[in-house]
């Protein structure tokens, strides 16, 4: 089944406008939206980058049926996975059955800001797998301690949980990440509809699970008006 969603570009719009756009997307007939999580925009000219979890709270109150996912947030360097677990649980509690947690290994653009070393891809993928483990442990609602290779959690418990925990989708732009997504995630997110990634995801355990891809598109009021970059795209 093909489903068309709406991309909320946090790099292009201030927070209040993102909430308005999400509400309008629901009113127009979109059934889901995905919102980016950046500390910096891709380029200065875009000029925006609000804190995504605050925006999600606003969207939760402004919509009633629109499903919303992060595409994607990084639980490895800039934000500890325990904090992501709590933030996502709160978002899901505010949007029962409507929130999706999309995760990825991140970009140096956002993750370097506190001076941490930027690891190679293989290390970041291992960090992501451990982060997913931390998140799911904390979503159990019990008091958890975890001493992993990359993360430590001591006597932590998330008290505010949704009735049903959200699906975890993993982003992939290469075969290695697609394989990990098939093994541990509830779905796949990619920046483009690439058949090779989907096939790898399916072979690795993702058969029957949803796949999200972002086709590139642009719109303008007239043929003579140049559209801004990057365009606001469907999913």
C-alpha positions in Angstrom: 0.0 0.0 0.0 1.3 3.4 -1.0 0.7 6.2 1.4 1.7 9.9 0.8 2.8 12.0 3.8 4.1 15.5 4.4 7.6 16.5 5.3 8.0 19.2 8.0 11.3 20.9 7.3 12.6 22.2 10.6 15.4 24.0 8.7 13.1 26.2 6.8 10.3 27.2 9.2 10.0 28.6 12.7 8.2 26.5 15.3 4.8 28.1 15.2 4.7 27.8 11.4 5.7 24.1 11.6 2.6 23.5 13.9 0.4 25.4 11.4 1.8 23.4 8.5 1.1 20.1 10.3 -2.4 21.1 11.1 -2.9 22.2 7.4 -1.5 18.9 6.2 -4.0 17.0 8.3 -6.9 19.2 7.0 -5.7 18.7 3.5 -5.9 14.9 3.8 -2.3 13.8 4.6 -2.4 10.9 7.0 1.1 11.2 8.4 4.0 13.7 8.5 7.7 13.4 9.3 9.7 16.1 11.0 13.5 16.7 10.9 15.6 17.1 14.0 18.6 19.4 13.5 20.7 21.7 15.7 21.8 23.6 12.5 20.1 24.1 9.2 21.8 22.6 6.2 22.7 26.0 5.0 22.6 29.5 6.7 20.1 30.8 4.1 17.5 28.4 5.5 17.7 30.2 8.8 15.8 28.0 11.2 16.3 25.0 13.5 13.9 24.8 16.4 14.0 22.2 19.1 12.0 19.4 17.6 10.5 17.9 20.8 8.9 21.3 21.7 7.5 21.5 18.2 6.1 17.9 18.5 4.2 19.0 21.7 2.6 21.8 19.7 1.6 19.5 16.9 0.2 17.0 19.3 -2.3 19.7 20.5 -3.1 21.1 17.1 -3.9 17.8 15.4 -6.2 14.9 16.1 -5.5 12.1 13.6 -2.1 13.0 11.8 0.6 10.4 12.6 3.9 12.1 13.2 7.5 10.7 13.1 11.0 12.1 13.6 13.0 11.8 10.4 15.3 11.4 12.0 16.6 12.1 15.5 20.1 11.0 16.6 20.4 9.2 19.9 24.1 8.6 19.9 26.2 11.8 20.5 24.4 15.1 20.9 21.5 13.6 23.0 21.8 10.5 25.3 19.4 7.7 24.3 17.9 7.8 27.8 16.7 11.4 27.1 15.4 10.3 23.7 13.5 7.5 25.4 11.8 9.9 27.8 11.0 12.5 25.1 9.6 9.9 22.7 7.5 8.3 25.5 6.0 11.7 26.4 5.3 12.5 22.7 3.6 9.1 22.3 1.5 9.7 25.4 0.3 13.0 24.0 -0.4 11.4 20.6 -1.8 7.9 21.4 -1.1 5.6 18.4 0.1 8.5 16.3 3.8 8.9 17.1 6.8 7.2 15.3 10.4 7.4 16.6 12.7 7.6 13.6 16.4 7.2 14.5 19.7 7.5 12.7 23.4 7.7 13.2 23.3 11.5 12.6 25.5 14.0 10.7 28.6 15.8 11.9 26.7 19.0 11.1 24.6 18.6 14.2 26.5 16.1 16.4 29.9 17.9 16.7 28.6 20.9 18.7 29.9 19.8 22.1 33.3 18.8 20.9 32.9 15.1 20.9 34.9 13.0 18.4 33.0 12.1 15.2 33.3 8.3 14.9 33.5 6.4 11.7 30.3 4.8 10.3 30.9 1.4 11.7 31.3 2.7 15.2 28.2 5.0 14.9 26.2 2.0 13.8 27.2 0.1 16.8 26.4 3.1 19.0 22.9 3.2 17.4 22.2 -0.4 18.1 23.2 0.0 21.7 21.1 3.2 21.9 18.0 1.3 20.6 18.6 -1.3 23.3 18.7 1.4 26.0 15.5 3.0 24.7 13.6 -0.2 24.6 14.8 -1.2 28.1 13.6 2.2 29.5 10.2 1.8 27.8 9.6 -1.3 29.9 8.6 1.0 32.7 10.9 -0.8 35.2 13.9 0.6 36.9 16.9 0.0 34.7 20.6 0.0 35.0 22.7 -0.6 31.9 26.5 -0.6 31.4 27.3 -0.8 27.8 30.3 -0.1 25.6 29.0 3.4 24.8 26.2 4.3 27.3 25.6 4.0 31.0 22.2 4.2 32.7 21.9 3.9 36.5 18.7 3.3 38.3 16.5 5.0 35.7 12.8 4.7 35.3 10.5 6.4 32.9 7.2 7.0 34.7 5.2 8.7 31.9 4.6 6.0 29.2 2.0 5.6 26.5 -0.3 2.6 26.6 1.5 1.3 23.5 5.2 2.2 22.9 5.9 3.8 19.5 7.4 2.0 16.5 11.1 2.6 16.0 12.2 3.2 12.5 15.9 3.4 11.5 17.3 5.5 8.7 19.6 4.0 6.1 21.5 5.3 3.1 23.7 2.2 2.6 23.4 -1.5 2.8 25.0 -1.9 6.2 22.5 0.5 7.8 19.6 -1.2 5.9 20.7 -4.5 7.3 20.7 -3.2 10.9 17.3 -1.7 10.3 16.0 -5.1 9.2 17.4 -6.8 12.2 16.3 -4.4 15.0 13.8 -1.8 13.8 10.1 -1.7 13.1 10.6 0.0 9.7 13.0 1.7 7.4 13.5 5.4 6.5 15.5 6.6 3.6 16.1 9.9 1.8 15.2 8.3 -1.5 13.2 5.3 -2.7 16.1 3.0 -3.5 15.1 -0.5 -4.4 18.5 -1.9 -3.3 18.1 -0.6 0.3 14.5 -2.0 0.5 15.6 -5.4 -0.7 18.5 -5.5 1.8 16.1 -4.4 4.6 13.6 -7.2 3.6 16.3 -9.9 3.5 17.6 -8.8 6.9 14.3 -9.3 8.7 12.3 -6.3 7.5 9.8 -8.1 5.2 6.3 -6.9 5.8 7.5 -3.8 7.8 6.9 -0.2 6.5 9.4 1.7 4.4 9.5 5.5 4.2 11.3 7.4 1.5 11.5 11.0 0.5 11.1 11.9 -3.2 12.4 15.3 -4.2 9.8 17.7 -5.3 9.2 21.5 -5.5 6.4 23.9 -6.0 6.0 27.5 -7.0 3.0 29.8 -7.5 4.0 30.5 -11.1 6.4 29.1 -13.7 8.5 32.2 -13.4 9.0 32.1 -9.7 12.0 30.2 -8.3 11.2 27.7 -5.6 13.3 27.8 -2.4 15.8 25.0 -1.7 15.4 22.4 -0.3 11.7 22.0 -1.2 9.0 20.8 1.1 8.6 17.2 0.1 6.1 14.4 0.5 7.1 11.1 2.1 
